[in-house]
């Protein structure tokens, strides 16, 4: 059971799209589920989400499918580990990607035989391929990430080993500890 005294009753989450636009949605971390959040995204942006599969990432981790019944608080959204809750919660950013991906199909990198793909572990944002993101979506996330972190990646350019290492480090460590004792 989740300790309700360490979670905000409600807070705004900022849904960040790959094109840099944002959508703010008020949620209740203890009551709302991932599926509920995805339905709210769909209701707020029907023209953008119609017929698309919604994938959301929080702190570098893909949150489960719409059938997921876990509350947002079970993913640490709205949690504070300090002795008292600050009056205003820190901004919560959730990245959202839309795709034609069907959960029953496993994605595969273009132009590579399946046996080669299984031999080489995916690193950095390429790990998102295993969660149903396609190459274009990962490239959008990668470009936004590197633009934010001061490096440049051209549309058709593969990331360098250093860029992949930075992505991998971010995927592994993002959100473990936030300022003011909040997680």
Buried (B, 14 or more C-beta within 10 A) or exposed (E): EEEEEBBBEBBEBEBBBBEEEEBEBEBBBBEBBBBBBBBBBBEEBEEBBEEBBBBBBBBBBBBBBBEBEEBBBBBBBBBBEEEEBEEEBBEBBBBBBBBEBEEEEEBEBEEEEEEEBEEEEBBBBBBBBEBBBBEEBBBBBBBBBBEEEEBEBEEEEEBEEEBBEBBBEBBEEEBEEBEEEBE
